[in-house]
Structure formats: structure tokens, C-alpha cells
């Protein structure tokens, strides 16, 4: 049964590492700009949007262009946050491969 105890300790250690990474995700800020700086989005590593800034001059453009640029910025921010999150979680989980589990 020593093997089960070892696995439980590994699982507890992995849980603590994941909790630590999740805390870091909250503080990691990713800045995204689109439309030559007309749209600025801040998102944290956990995927929570923090701010959105629009250049007032940009809002005078065609509404379709504004919408497309804004959507692109939001999609890019979301994608980058997910990639960052996935990469950080991969670091933690890859260190704790359990035999027969992966």
C-alpha cells in the first residue's frame, strides 16, 4: 500500500501547485491592441477581462470596421489568455504523470 500513499502525496502536491498557478493566473495581465492601437484590451491569465479602451477617433469610423476590429481584439485576448493558461497548467501536470493514468 506504500504505492497508494505515494500517489496520494503526489496528488496533494499537484493540487497545491495548481492552486498556486491559479493565483498567478489572476495577477498575470495580457495587453492586446488592435486596429493600430485604436482598441486596447486587458485580460488576465484566468480569462477575466479587465479593461477595454477605444480611441474616440476610431469610433467615427464605419460601424462594421469598428465591430470587426473590436471582435478581433476580444478573440485575440481570449485566445492568448487560454494559451497562457494551458501552458502554465501543462507545466504543473506534466511534472506529476501518474503511471497508468496518461
N, C-alpha and C positions, 0 to 999 in steps of 0.2 A: 504493500500500500504506500510505500515511500514515493512511488511514481505519482500517485494521485496528489499527495501533499505538495510535491514539487510543481505539478501543474496548477494547483490552486494558488501557490505563491506567485507563479508566473502570471496567472490571470489577474491577481490583485495588483501586481506591479504594472501590468499593461493598463489596467483601469486607472491607476494613478497617473500614468503617463498620458493617457487620453484626456483626463480631466485637466491636466496641466496644459496640453496643447489647445484644448477648447478655450481656456482662459487667454492664451496667447492669440487665438483667432479673433477674439473680441477686441484686442488692442491693435492688431495689425490693420493699418489703413492703406487702402489701394486707391490711388488717384487715377482717374480716367478723363481724358479730354477728347473731344470730337469736334468736327467742323472747324478745324483750325483754332481751337480754343473757345469757340462760341458756346460749347456745352461742357460743363465740368461736373463730374460725378465722383463722390467719395463713397466707398463701400468698405466694410471691414472684412476680415478673413472668414468670418462666420456667415457672410452673405447679407448682413444688415446694411441697408442703405443709410448713409449718414448725412449726406447733403447733395443738393442739386443746384447748380448755378447756371443761369442763362444770360448771355450778353444781350442787353436790351436792343442793341442794333440788329442782332441776329433775329429777334422776334419780328422785325419788319420784313423779313424775307417771306417768300411763298410758304404758305402753311404746310404744304406737302413736304417741302425741303426741311422745314423745322421739325416736323413729326418724324421723318425718316432719320434725321441726324440724332434726334433725341432717343429714338428707339435703338439705334445702333450703339449709342453710348451706354444705354442701360444694359443691352445684351452683352456688350463687351465687358462691362463691370461685373456682371453676374458670372460670366464665363471665367474671368480672371480670379474672382473670389473662389469659385468652385475648384479651379485648377490648383490654387494655393492650398486650399483646404485638403483636397485629395492628396497632394504631395506631402503635406505635413502628417496626415494620418497614415500614409503609406510608410513613412519613416518609423513610426511607432509600431505599427502592426507587423512590419517585416522583421523587426527585431525579436518578435515573440511568436515565431512559427511553431505551432504545436504538432507533433507527429500525428499523422492520420487525419488532421483537420483541414489541411490545404493541399 
